[in-house]
Amino acid sequence: MKLADVAGMTDMAAPKQVEDDQQFREPGPDLSRAQLKLLRGGAGIYFFFIWYGRLQEQIFKYKSPSGAKFTSVWFLQFLDALANVAVGALGRCLEGSTPLPQAFLLCCGFGQVLSKYSTSASLSVGLSFSVATMAKSAKMVPVMIGSLLLGSITFSSTQICQAAAIVLGTGIVSFAEGRNKKSGESTKLGLFFIMSSLFCDGIVSGLQQRLKDRCKAEKTKVRSYDLMFWTNLYMAVASLLFAVARSEMREGARFCLQNPLLARKILKFALCGALGQACIFYTIANFDSVVCSALTSTRKLLSVMISVLEGEGLPYFGWVGVVIASVGITGEIGSDRHGTKQPLRKLPPSGPSIS
């Protein structure tokens, strides 16, 4: 609330003209501050998440001098979650914290780490980054799954068509790449992993909605960095357990020591993911969900274009799929802008993904 507004409320005898003059003089500086905040948040989302995606793609394409590839996916998930825990802890120190239902956070963390593992696993078996990104952009699909299993939210025909366009476009691109590279088995396995990731996203979405509803009923404020810290802490614990059980901690550390170039990429990857998530929280805190959706949606399209142009390219048939999926992705902006059931500030995601 502005100082002029406070003064007007505490001194009812003040002339209304003075208040009006204050309102006409102040929009200039306020607009500049808002633009600066938007520039900070948008630049951070674009920079960190575009590099996050590029580094993830480079990690799984990397080959050592002996021809070996990095396959310690759980080791990577542990480092990724650990970086988010560190940033979340710093955010809690600056923003404050409130107690949250740990059972929900534990389930969210477990589901989220399975989702992120499945995404990374899809890339490790040969699914292209562009296909994985477009598939993960079908956010209505996991939300619909989660609502079907854990809630009762209904969806408009526009939202259903949006999800269908992304799924159809992704399928076309995947088919085109499969014919181009003759790697059908890897593509099928990669699609299985990415569908598993979407399924886990749906479960997490339903759990987060239940968490939000319970906190609202208990009049408990859900703070962004609380959610980021606790969810990623449980993700780190789960990743560590899986990595130890599969002997990936030792194997991943050994591979990084033998390949310092890859080790630097992994550290940058984890750092970009955590800082990018902080930028999303910053944007949600200062603007409504439409602005954040517009930034993340256009960022997805840029990530897909960069990946395709830096790679081996696509046949014309594949570009048709990119266009169809792009229509669905950009539809997120219109769906958030015109949807009456969307709150102005959504419960922020628990961790970044390549989507």
C-alpha positions in Angstrom: 0.0 0.0 0.0 1.4 3.4 -0.9 2.2 6.1 1.7 -0.3 8.4 0.2 -3.1 5.8 0.6 -2.1 5.2 4.3 -2.2 9.0 5.0 -5.6 9.2 3.3 -7.0 6.4 5.5 -5.6 7.8 8.8 -6.6 11.4 8.1 -10.2 11.5 6.8 -10.3 15.3 6.9 -7.7 15.5 4.1 -9.1 16.8 0.8 -9.7 14.1 -1.9 -7.9 16.2 -4.4 -4.6 15.7 -2.6 -5.1 11.9 -2.8 -5.9 12.1 -6.5 -2.8 14.3 -7.2 -0.7 11.7 -5.4 -2.2 8.9 -7.6 -1.5 10.8 -10.8 2.1 11.6 -9.8 3.2 8.2 -8.7 2.4 5.7 -11.6 5.6 6.6 -13.5 8.1 5.4 -10.9 5.9 2.4 -10.0 5.6 1.3 -13.6 9.4 1.5 -13.9 9.9 -0.6 -10.9 7.4 -3.2 -12.2 9.2 -3.3 -15.5 12.5 -3.8 -13.8 11.1 -6.7 -11.7 9.6 -8.3 -14.8 13.0 -7.9 -16.6 14.8 -9.6 -13.7 12.4 -12.5 -13.4 12.0 -13.0 -17.2 15.7 -12.8 -17.9 16.4 -15.2 -15.1 13.9 -17.7 -16.3 15.1 -17.5 -19.9 18.8 -17.6 -19.1 18.9 -20.3 -16.4 16.3 -22.7 -17.8 17.5 -22.5 -21.4 21.0 -23.4 -20.1 19.5 -26.0 -17.7 18.0 -27.8 -20.7 21.0 -27.4 -22.9 23.3 -28.7 -20.2 21.0 -31.7 -19.5 21.1 -32.6 -23.2 24.9 -32.2 -23.3 25.3 -34.4 -20.2 23.6 -37.4 -21.8 25.2 -36.9 -25.2 28.7 -36.7 -23.6 31.2 -39.5 -24.4 34.4 -40.0 -22.6 37.7 -40.5 -24.6 37.0 -44.2 -24.2 33.5 -43.8 -25.7 31.7 -44.4 -22.4 28.5 -42.4 -21.6 27.2 -41.0 -18.4 24.4 -43.3 -17.0 24.3 -42.4 -13.3 20.9 -40.8 -13.4 20.2 -41.0 -9.7 23.5 -39.5 -8.9 22.6 -36.5 -11.2 19.2 -36.2 -9.5 20.8 -36.1 -6.1 23.1 -33.2 -7.0 20.2 -31.4 -8.7 18.0 -31.7 -5.6 20.8 -30.8 -3.3 21.3 -27.5 -5.2 17.6 -26.7 -4.9 17.7 -27.5 -1.1 20.5 -25.0 -0.7 18.7 -22.2 -2.6 15.4 -23.1 -0.8 17.2 -22.9 2.6 18.5 -19.4 1.7 15.1 -18.3 0.6 13.6 -19.5 3.9 16.1 -17.4 5.8 15.2 -14.3 3.8 11.4 -14.9 3.4 10.6 -16.8 6.7 9.0 -20.2 7.0 5.8 -21.8 8.3 5.2 -25.4 9.4 3.7 -27.6 6.6 2.2 -31.1 6.6 5.2 -33.3 6.1 3.4 -36.3 4.9 2.2 -34.5 1.8 5.6 -33.0 1.2 7.2 -36.5 1.5 4.8 -37.9 -1.1 5.3 -34.9 -3.4 9.1 -35.2 -3.1 9.0 -38.9 -3.9 6.7 -38.4 -6.9 8.7 -35.4 -8.2 12.0 -37.3 -8.0 10.5 -40.2 -9.9 9.2 -37.7 -12.5 12.6 -36.1 -13.0 14.4 -39.4 -13.0 12.1 -40.6 -15.8 12.8 -37.5 -17.8 16.5 -37.8 -17.5 16.3 -41.6 -18.2 14.4 -40.9 -21.4 17.3 -38.7 -22.6 19.8 -41.3 -21.5 18.3 -44.0 -23.7 18.3 -41.7 -26.8 15.0 -39.8 -26.8 15.7 -36.3 -28.2 15.6 -33.3 -26.0 13.1 -31.6 -28.3 10.6 -34.5 -28.1 11.0 -34.7 -24.3 10.5 -31.0 -23.9 7.3 -30.9 -26.0 5.9 -34.0 -24.2 6.6 -32.4 -20.8 4.8 -29.2 -22.0 1.5 -31.1 -22.1 0.9 -29.9 -18.6 -2.9 -30.5 -18.8 -2.3 -34.3 -19.3 -0.7 -34.9 -15.9 -3.1 -32.4 -14.2 -6.0 -34.3 -15.8 -4.6 -37.6 -14.5 -4.0 -36.2 -11.1 -7.5 -34.7 -10.9 -9.0 -38.0 -12.1 -7.2 -39.9 -9.4 -7.1 -37.4 -6.5 -9.5 -34.6 -7.2 -12.6 -33.5 -9.1 -11.5 -30.6 -11.3 -13.2 -30.3 -14.7 -11.5 -29.0 -17.9 -12.8 -26.9 -20.8 -12.8 -28.2 -24.4 -10.1 -25.6 -25.1 -7.8 -27.1 -22.5 -8.4 -30.6 -23.8 -7.6 -29.5 -27.4 -4.5 -27.8 -26.1 -3.2 -31.0 -24.5 -4.2 -33.0 -27.6 -2.3 -30.7 -29.9 0.9 -31.0 -27.8 0.6 -34.8 -27.6 -0.1 -35.0 -31.4 2.8 -32.7 -32.3 5.1 -34.6 -30.0 4.1 -37.9 -31.6 4.7 -36.6 -35.1 8.2 -35.3 -34.2 9.1 -38.5 -32.4 7.9 -40.6 -35.4 9.9 -38.3 -37.8 13.0 -38.6 -35.7 12.6 -42.3 -35.4 12.5 -42.7 -39.2 15.4 -40.3 -39.6 17.7 -42.0 -37.1 16.4 -45.6 -37.3 16.5 -45.9 -33.5 13.0 -47.2 -32.9 13.7 -49.3 -29.8 15.4 -46.4 -28.0 12.6 -44.0 -29.0 10.0 -46.4 -27.7 11.8 -46.8 -24.3 12.3 -43.0 -24.2 8.6 -42.4 -24.8 7.8 -44.9 -22.0 10.0 -43.0 -19.6 8.5 -39.6 -20.6 5.0 -40.9 -20.2 6.0 -42.3 -16.8 7.3 -38.8 -15.9 3.9 -37.2 -17.0 2.0 -39.7 -14.9 4.2 -38.8 -11.8 3.6 -35.1 -12.5 -0.1 -35.8 -12.4 0.1 -37.5 -9.0 2.3 -34.6 -7.7 -0.2 -32.1 -9.0 -3.1 -33.7 -7.2 -1.1 -34.0 -4.0 0.0 -30.3 -4.2 -3.6 -29.3 -4.6 -4.6 -31.3 -1.5 -1.7 -29.7 0.4 -2.9 -26.2 -0.7 -6.5 -27.0 0.3 -5.5 -28.3 3.7 -3.3 -25.3 4.4 -6.1 -23.0 3.3 -8.5 -24.8 5.7 -6.0 -24.4 8.5 -5.2 -20.8 7.5 -1.6 -21.7 7.0 0.3 -19.7 4.4 2.2 -21.8 1.8 5.5 -20.1 1.3 7.3 -20.7 -2.0 10.7 -21.5 -0.5 9.2 -23.8 2.2 7.8 -25.9 -0.6 11.0 -25.7 -2.6 13.1 -26.7 0.4 11.1 -29.5 1.9 10.1 -31.1 -1.4 13.7 -31.1 -2.7 15.0 -32.3 0.7 12.9 -35.4 0.3 13.9 -35.7 -3.3 17.6 -35.6 -2.3 17.0 -38.3 0.3 15.2 -40.5 -2.1 17.8 -39.9 -4.9 20.6 -40.8 -2.4 18.9 -44.0 -1.4 18.3 -45.1 -5.0 21.8 -44.1 -6.0 23.4 -46.0 -3.2 21.2 -49.1 -3.9 22.2 -49.0 -7.5 25.9 -48.2 -6.8 25.5 -45.0 -8.8 27.1 -42.7 -6.2 30.5 -44.3 -6.6 30.1 -44.8 -10.3 28.9 -41.2 -10.9 31.7 -39.7 -8.8 34.3 -41.9 -10.5 33.1 -40.9 -14.0 33.1 -37.2 -13.0 36.6 -37.4 -11.6 37.8 -39.0 -14.8 35.9 -36.5 -17.0 36.4 -33.0 -15.4 34.6 -31.4 -18.4 31.4 -33.4 -17.6 31.8 -32.7 -13.9 31.7 -28.9 -14.6 28.6 -29.4 -16.8 26.8 -31.2 -14.0 27.6 -28.5 -11.5 26.4 -25.8 -13.8 23.3 -27.9 -14.6 22.4 -28.2 -10.9 23.1 -24.5 -10.2 21.0 -23.3 -13.2 18.1 -25.4 -12.2 18.1 -24.1 -8.6 18.5 -20.4 -9.7 15.9 -20.8 -12.4 13.4 -22.1 -9.9 14.2 -19.1 -7.6 13.4 -16.8 -10.6 10.0 -18.5 -11.1 9.2 -17.9 -7.4 10.3 -14.3 -7.8 8.1 -13.8 -10.8 5.0 -15.5 -9.2 5.5 -13.3 -6.1 5.4 -10.1 -8.1 3.1 -10.9 -11.0 0.1 -13.2 -11.7 0.3 -16.6 -13.2 -0.4 -15.3 -16.7 2.9 -13.5 -16.8 4.8 -16.5 -15.5 3.0 -18.8 -17.9 3.9 -16.6 -20.9 7.5 -16.6 -19.9 7.8 -20.3 -19.4 5.8 -21.2 -22.5 7.9 -19.1 -24.8 11.0 -20.4 -23.1 9.9 -23.9 -23.9 9.6 -23.0 -27.6 13.0 -21.4 -27.6 14.5 -24.5 -26.0 13.0 -26.8 -28.7 14.2 -24.6 -31.5 17.7 -24.3 -30.1 17.9 -28.1 -29.7 16.6 -28.8 -33.2 18.8 -26.3 -34.9 21.9 -27.4 -33.0 21.2 -31.1 -33.7 20.8 -33.0 -36.9 17.6 -31.1 -37.9 14.2 -32.5 -38.8 12.5 -33.6 -42.0 9.7 -31.4 -43.2 7.1 -33.8 -41.6 8.8 -33.3 -38.3 8.5 -29.5 -38.5 4.7 -30.0 -39.0 4.7 -31.7 -35.6 6.7 -28.8 -34.1 4.2 -26.3 -35.3 1.2 -28.3 -34.0 2.9 -28.7 -30.6 3.8 -25.0 -30.5 0.2 -24.0 -31.0 -0.7 -26.2 -27.9 2.2 -24.7 -25.9 1.3 -21.1 -26.6 -2.3 -22.0 -25.8 -1.2 -22.2 -22.1 -1.1 -18.4 -22.1 -4.6 -18.0 -23.4 -5.9 -20.7 -21.2 -4.5 -19.1 -18.1 -5.6 -15.6 -19.2 -9.2 -16.5 -19.9 -9.8 -19.4 -17.5 -12.1 -18.5 -14.7 -11.0 -21.4 -12.5 -7.4 -20.4 -12.4 -6.2 -18.6 -9.3 -4.1 -15.5 -9.9 -1.2 -17.1 -8.1 -0.8 -20.8 -8.5 0.9 -23.1 -6.1 4.5 -23.0 -7.5 6.1 -26.1 -8.8 8.4 -28.0 -6.5 11.3 -28.2 -8.8 12.4 -27.4 -12.3 12.1 -29.6 -15.3 13.2 -29.4 -18.8 9.7 -28.5 -19.8 
